[in-house]
């Protein structure tokens, strides 16, 4: 990509579902799901970036059974992914449903071919308001669905079957709005959002939360992400326009709080390899790249290794990255519902706005070199 210029791809329909092709570690690829009100017109786009030329290679697949609200790629099989979609019942009522899909074998890039549906993930016995289906961080045969006030652990190895069901009971009958696996604690915990509260549940004893952050934001929390390099650290964002970082061992106050957006923040992602870098996307049509170096796994910068015979004075750290906004990306003209880091290149990321605009960007080179050199 010459001079790290953004690469823009326009979809025919509105969209809000985005996922990196997680199991693909060689090529920069993203999956995008559309949200057309004409249910049988919906599509999944597989977008691949040629990093040398900046050109895009795309394949389009039919998703003819409903508008896609969320999409997540398998962590182990590049050809598999799950979707949550709104479909019509026999009584012409809208119903949220889930399904497991496989990308068919390579076709001509000009063809629009149907996806191969491997199985339905029937969450309807647990409620009507399916929010997400989240793959286990490393096991492609397990996933959790978040529906109404339930989180359901599934075995996807053959026909999907339920392993464990957890239920949040309260007088107000709250519903979950989102959820994500905790990649630490041997991946036994799943963390849910409802209103402005965060709760984490251990599947070995899912009756009571393992830990909670109550009133984490002043308004609804939209998303969360864990720092894969620091065991107890996670980030949240929401309708108060802020992003907050928490140490779950002391959840009374955030370890850092920043408000860089002027409207709701829909998505937050911590870089898996360089956790100084955090992306947020918002209804203010912006994507912001921030540095949170002071609470990262390398708060003093990358330390040069001490070579044999060298003194400690000769071994030093480079100029460390300061906390704050590193870059603002304004290629979107509508609410930016999703942002994702590439699984193949830690410096590349994609963002998706509701008008169907997918934008691929890179971390500015000066910050990349400041982190690496």
LINZI-V875341 format. One record per helix or strand. SS is the DSSP state (2 for helix, 1 for strand). FROM is the first residue (numbers start at 0). TO is the last residue. If there is no record, write none. Layout:
BEGIN
SS FROM TO
SS FROM TO
END
This chain:
BEGIN
2 1 3
1 6 9
1 14 19
1 27 33
2 38 40
1 42 48
1 55 61
1 66 72
1 79 87
1 93 101
1 111 113
1 115 120
2 123 125
1 129 134
1 141 146
1 149 154
1 160 166
1 177 180
2 184 186
1 188 193
1 196 201
1 210 212
1 220 225
1 232 237
1 242 246
2 247 249
1 255 257
1 264 269
1 276 281
1 286 290
2 292 294
1 302 302
2 311 313
1 316 316
1 323 328
1 335 340
1 347 352
1 356 361
2 364 371
END
